[in-house]
Amino acid sequence: MIIYPAEYNARKQAAFAALAQADGGGRRLALVPLSFRDYPETAGRVATALARAKRQHRWALLRWLKRQLLRGQYNWSRHYFNRHPDHLAAAWNGMAGGRMAFLSGARDAGARCLHLELAPFPDRLTLDPAGVNAASSVPRDPTFFTAWAAFDPTRQSDAWRALGAGLVARPSRRSDVGQSATGVPDTPYLFCPLQVPDDSQVTLFSGWCGGMAGYLAALGTAAQALPPGWHLRLKEHPSARQSLLPLIAPLLASGRVVLDNASDSFAQLAASRGVVTLNSSMGLQAFFHDRPVIVLGRAFFALPGLVTMADSQPALNAAFANPQSLTFDPALRAAFMSWLDQVYYPRFAAGPPVTFDLAAFAAKLAQARAAPLSPRLPLG
């Protein structure tokens, strides 16, 4: 049986209901109960969950209250899974805040866990015992994927490309960010789709950039190395609630950077000569358009042969200075994307009606129960 904190979103609710069906039952916690009987690990786990929480309160009283809430959630989860180690803890994302406290308590009690999140492909779901994004269980060895593809000739096809046919740009929450069908200029450029600044992808996995401000500063420096006639093209994320224009303005003043919040994101990607990203899913989706990709942060697809990994400012400057030389290994990309399609991301559509691959969900549950207790991402 799975135990999970409730999500008040129809698609997320449908995902948990499908998972519960595949597991033969589930318990939905409308509110995670609280317990204030501490364990030796309580303070450290709560500190980590609080530091990663999306909302960081400025008032000391609110921070104290949030800490007590996370403390109570961790302690209750630890107590519950001490008594029910055979139950599986599941949570949406689970990399910060209350969901992290809940999963941390389960792990410390010896129970297994499963992280859920929407996949970067249409009608697919992430179900991973280790975590999501850079903390996922996706192998980090390129030879794993080539060996997997070589093992069975039926795995060597372009069937994965069909996943890209259903990709559409996200609707915007802001009036100044749109998805217009207006064409983009026929000039050489690198496209950089910006991410939501407080998303866990940015706050946890920025690497040497240190967050959105550092990322934009690094891009501004590297843009000066672009060849004559080239520019770096930015677009803000449609779901970002606040504009990044104060941070972007110095880049625009240089004359080597353009901000296009109006044109369709995928149209800009398709017309580009390459994509630059911290670790956005659009970096992975650029594979459908056979575009080279530069990755600055930590990403599960940041592997040699798949992308160019810019792990320092000099490396980023060098990539920008010679963008015509950016390349990738098509065979490795095909193997990697085929593995994601056939193995990693099970089919799930929230409907109505809800449809999902029951056998694949059951296999993911079995994988979670057989997984090592130590997560890829340290909890303390």
N, C-alpha and C positions, 0 to 999 in steps of 0.2 A: 504494500500500500504506500502511496505517496502522500506526503504532508507538505502543504505549501501555503504561503501568505497570499491572501486574496488580491486580485488585480481588478480594478474597476474600469475595465476596457474590454469591449466585446471580443476582440480578436485574441487578447491574452487569455481571457476566460475560456474561450473555445480551445486554445492550445492546452491548457491545464486539464480541461474536461476530456480531451482526446487522450492525453497521457494517462489520466486516471483509468480510462476505459481499457487502455492497453495493459495496465498494471493490475487490473481486477479490483480497483477501488482507490479512493482518495479522500483526504480530509482537507477541506478548505478552511483556512483560518481567517475569518472576517477581520479579526484583530489578533495579532500574536499575543498570547497571555504574557504576563510579567511575573518574574520572581526576583527577589533581592537577596537570595542566599548565594553569595559569591563563590567562585572557584578560583584557584591560583592564577588561571589564565584570564580571568574576567577583565581586569584593568587593561591589559595589553590588547586584547581583542576589541574592546570597546574603543580604545584610543585610535586604533587603525580604522575601524568602521566610521568613527566620527570624522577623522581627518579626510576620509574619502567621500563623505556625504556631499550630495550635490548642492544642498543649501547650507551655507556656512553663516550662522547667526553672528551678528556683531555684538549683541547684548550678552553680557556674562550670564544673566539669569536664564536666557533662552538656550545658551550653550550648555548650562548645567542641566536644564530640563531634558534636552536632547540626549545628553550623556546618560541620564538616569533611564530614559526610555530604551536606549540601546543596551544598557546594562541589564535591564529587566528582560528584554527579548533574548539576549544571549543566554542568561541564566536559565530562563524557562526552556529554551531549546535544548540546552545541555542536559537539563533534568529530564525532559521528555525522552530524548533519544538515549539517555542512559537506561531508561526503562524499556525502550522499544528500538533497540539497535538494528532490528530487521526492517524497520520502516525507512523509506528513502525520502530525504529532504530535497525539495525542489523549489526554485525561486527564479523569478524573472531577472535576468542579468546577474544579480547576486554579487556584484563586485564592490559595493559601497553601501553605507548606511544600514538601515534596518534589515534589508535582505541579506547583507553580508553578515551581520550579527547573528541572524537566524541560521545561516549555513555554517558559520564558524562554530556555533554551539553544537550542531549536529556532528561536524567533523571531529571536534574534540571529544565527543561522546563515543566515537567509533562507528558512526553511521555513515552511509554513502550519500552523495549529493549529486544533483543534476541542475545545471544552469540552462535556462531557456532564453532564447532571443530570436527575433526575426532574422532570417538569413538575408544576405545581400542579393539573392535571386528571388524572383517572383514565386509565390506559392511553395516556399520551402521554409524550414524551421531549423534553428540551431538547438541541439540537445547534446550537451557536453558535460562530462563529470568534472573536468578540471577548471573550466571557466569559459569566458568568451573572448573573442578578438585575440590579442597577443597572449592572453593567458589560456588559450584553448589547448586541446590535446592534439591539434593538427601537427603531424611530424615536421621537424625542421630540417630534415635531410633530403635534398633534391633527389638522391638516388632511390629513396623509398618509392617515389611516385613513378619513376621510369621503370623500376623493377616490377611494381604493381601492374603497370600497363603491359609490360612485356610478358607477364605470366599468362595472359589470356588474350588472344588476338581480337576477341569481341570487344575488349575494352578500348581498342585503338580505333576510334572513330571521331567524327566531328559532331556527334549527337549533342555534346555539351553546348554547342552554339545556339541550340534552340532555346536555352534558358534566357539568352539575351533578347529574344524577340519580344518578351513581355515587359521589358524594362521601360518605365516612363519616369520622367522627372517628377519629384514630389511637389504637391501643391504648396504654395507659400502661405506662411502666417503673417507676412508683412506686405504692405502695399508697394514698397520700394524694391521688392524682389519678385520677379515673375518668371514665366516660362514662355516667352513669346516665340513664335515661329519665324521671326525676322532673321534673315541670314546673317552670318558673321563674315567679317572681311576675309578676303582671300590673300592673307599675308601669313608668313610663318610665325607661329607662336607656340609656347608651352602653356597648357591650361592647368590652372590650380583651383579646383573646387574646394572652398573653405569649409570647415567643419563647425559644429556647434561648440563654442568655446568652453562650456562647462560640461560637455559630454565626457564620459569616462575614457573614451578613446584619446581625448586630449589631456585630461587631467592625470591619467595613469600611465599612458604609453607614449608620451612625447619624446622620450629619450633626451638627447643632448640639447634639444631646442628649449626644453623647460616649460612649454605651454604655448598658448596662442601668440602672446606678445613676442616671445623669442623666435617663434616660427616665422612670423611676418618679418621680423628684423633680419633673419637669415635669408629669406627670399629677396628682400630689398637689396641686400649686399650682393647676392649671387646674380641678380638681374642685370647688374652693371657689367657682368662678364658676357652677356649674350652677344652674338655676332650682330653686325649692322643689319638693320631691317627686321630683326626678330624682336618680339616683346613677350612678356609674361602676362597672361590673362587671368584675372581673378573673378570669382563669383562667390558671394556670400551664401551660406546655407539657408535654404528656404524655411527651416525650422528654428533658426536662431532668432531669439526674441529681441535682441539688441544689436544695433548696427556696429560693425567693426571699423567704420569710416575713420574715427580718430586715429586708429593704428595704421590704417591703410593710406591715409593722406600723404605721409612722407614718401611712400613708394610711388604714388601717382605723380608727385612733384618731380621725380627723377626723369620722367619721360620714357622710361623703359617698361612701365607697368600700366596695364589698363584694367579698370574695374567694369565688368559688364554684368549687372544684376538683372538685366531684362531678357536676354536671349536664353533659349532653352538649354539646360545644362548638358544634355546628351548631344545636342547639335554642336555646342562648343567643343565638347570632347571629341566628337567625330571629325571635326574640321581641324583639330590641333595636330601638331607634329610630335606631341608627347604630353604626358600627364605628370604633374608634380603633386605629391600628397604627403601629409604627415602619416596617416594610416587610414584614410577614408575608404569606404566600400567602393567608391567610384574608381579608386586605383585598381581594384580587382575587376570591376566592370569594364575598365578600359581594355582588358584582354579580349573582349568580344569584338573590339574595333581594331585589334592588332596594333595597338599603340604602345611604344615603350613607356615605361613608368619609372619615375624617380621617387623613392620612399625615404623620408627623413627620420621617421619615428619607428616604434616597434609595431610590427604588423605580422600576422600569421602567414601572409603571402610575400613577405620580404625575404626571398630566397635568391641566391645567385642563379642567374639564368632566367628567372621570372621577371625580375626588376633590377634596376640600378640602385644600390643601397648607398645613399649619401650619409655617412655616419659622422660627418664633421663639416665645418664651414669650408675648408679647402676642398673636400671631396665634392661638395655641392657646387662650389664655384667652377671646378673643373668640368662637371657635367653640363653646366649652363654655357661654358665657354665653347663647347663643341657639341651642340645638340644634335647635329646631323649624324654623329657617331653612336648615339644611343641605340641599343639593340636588345634582343632577348632571344631565348631558345624556343622556337615554336613547338618542337616536340615535347619539351618539358612542360610548357604551358598547357598543351593538349592533355598530357597525362595528369597534371595537377587539377585542371578543371574537370576532367572526366571522373577523377576520384571524388571531388566535391559533389558532383552530380550523382554518381552512382552509389557512393558510400556515406559521405559525411552529412549532407543535408537531406533529411527525409521529406517526402512530400506532405504538405499541409496547406489547406485553403480554408479560411474562416467562413466562406460562403456568404449567405446561406445557399445551399446546405453546407455544413462542415464536412470536408472530405480529408482523409489522411491515410497514410500507408501504415496499417496496423502492424504488419510484420516488422517494418523498419523501426517503428516506435518501440516495439517489444525488444528488438535487438539493442536499441540504445539503452533501454532500462537494464538489460542484462550486462551491457558494457559498464554502466555506472556501478552496478553491484559488484562487479569484478575488478574495478579500478583500485589502484593504490590509494591509501588514505591521504597521503601527502599531496596537496594541490601544487600545480606548477607555480602559482603566484603565492609567495609567502603571506601568511595572514597576520603576522606580527611584525 
